[in-house]
Amino acid sequence: MVGGDMHEAIINGQAMGLGSVIRGAKLVNVNQRGIILEYKGKKFFLAVD
């Protein structure tokens, strides 16, 4: 779920800002459609459900 200011996301019930690390994956982008995480040099897009 994307937060109101578009610089943070709610992940597993916690507000996470850009640059936060979640289980080894870095939060690199947040937008209205979802988030982008970087893990071991690869980027993954997770869509808002």
C-alpha positions as YAML, in Angstrom:
chain: A
units: angstrom
residues:
- id: 1
  name: MET
  ca: [0.00, 0.00, 0.00]
- id: 2
  name: VAL
  ca: [1.35, 3.41, -0.93]
- id: 3
  name: GLY
  ca: [1.49, 6.16, 1.69]
- id: 4
  name: GLY
  ca: [-0.02, 9.63, 1.29]
- id: 5
  name: ASP
  ca: [3.17, 11.60, 0.70]
- id: 6
  name: MET
  ca: [4.44, 9.23, -2.03]
- id: 7
  name: HIS
  ca: [7.84, 8.87, -0.35]
- id: 8
  name: GLU
  ca: [6.89, 5.96, 1.85]
- id: 9
  name: ALA
  ca: [4.93, 2.73, 1.63]
- id: 10
  name: ILE
  ca: [3.18, 0.52, 4.17]
- id: 11
  name: ILE
  ca: [4.90, -2.87, 4.01]
- id: 12
  name: ASN
  ca: [3.86, -5.64, 6.40]
- id: 13
  name: GLY
  ca: [2.07, -3.04, 8.52]
- id: 14
  name: GLN
  ca: [5.08, -0.71, 8.87]
- id: 15
  name: ALA
  ca: [5.72, 2.66, 7.19]
- id: 16
  name: MET
  ca: [8.92, 2.41, 5.14]
- id: 17
  name: GLY
  ca: [10.69, 5.34, 3.51]
- id: 18
  name: LEU
  ca: [12.88, 5.40, 0.42]
- id: 19
  name: GLY
  ca: [16.17, 3.70, 1.17]
- id: 20
  name: SER
  ca: [14.68, 1.42, 3.83]
- id: 21
  name: VAL
  ca: [15.86, -2.18, 3.73]
- id: 22
  name: ILE
  ca: [13.30, -4.96, 4.07]
- id: 23
  name: ARG
  ca: [14.76, -8.49, 4.38]
- id: 24
  name: GLY
  ca: [17.77, -7.44, 2.30]
- id: 25
  name: ALA
  ca: [15.77, -5.57, -0.37]
- id: 26
  name: LYS
  ca: [16.12, -1.79, -0.63]
- id: 27
  name: LEU
  ca: [13.04, 0.37, -1.29]
- id: 28
  name: VAL
  ca: [14.08, 2.52, -4.25]
- id: 29
  name: ASN
  ca: [10.82, 3.95, -5.62]
- id: 30
  name: VAL
  ca: [7.23, 4.52, -4.54]
- id: 31
  name: ASN
  ca: [4.42, 5.62, -6.84]
- id: 32
  name: GLN
  ca: [0.65, 5.30, -7.15]
- id: 33
  name: ARG
  ca: [0.90, 1.93, -8.90]
- id: 34
  name: GLY
  ca: [3.25, 0.26, -6.42]
- id: 35
  name: ILE
  ca: [6.85, 0.07, -5.25]
- id: 36
  name: ILE
  ca: [10.22, -0.90, -6.67]
- id: 37
  name: LEU
  ca: [12.61, -2.93, -4.55]
- id: 38
  name: GLU
  ca: [16.25, -3.64, -5.40]
- id: 39
  name: TYR
  ca: [17.62, -7.01, -4.31]
- id: 40
  name: LYS
  ca: [21.05, -8.36, -5.21]
- id: 41
  name: GLY
  ca: [21.38, -5.83, -8.05]
- id: 42
  name: LYS
  ca: [17.99, -6.62, -9.62]
- id: 43
  name: LYS
  ca: [14.88, -4.43, -9.42]
- id: 44
  name: PHE
  ca: [11.41, -5.82, -8.72]
- id: 45
  name: PHE
  ca: [8.08, -4.00, -9.10]
- id: 46
  name: LEU
  ca: [5.32, -4.87, -6.63]
- id: 47
  name: ALA
  ca: [1.90, -3.54, -7.65]
- id: 48
  name: VAL
  ca: [-0.68, -2.09, -5.26]
- id: 49
  name: ASP
  ca: [-3.46, -4.61, -4.83]
...
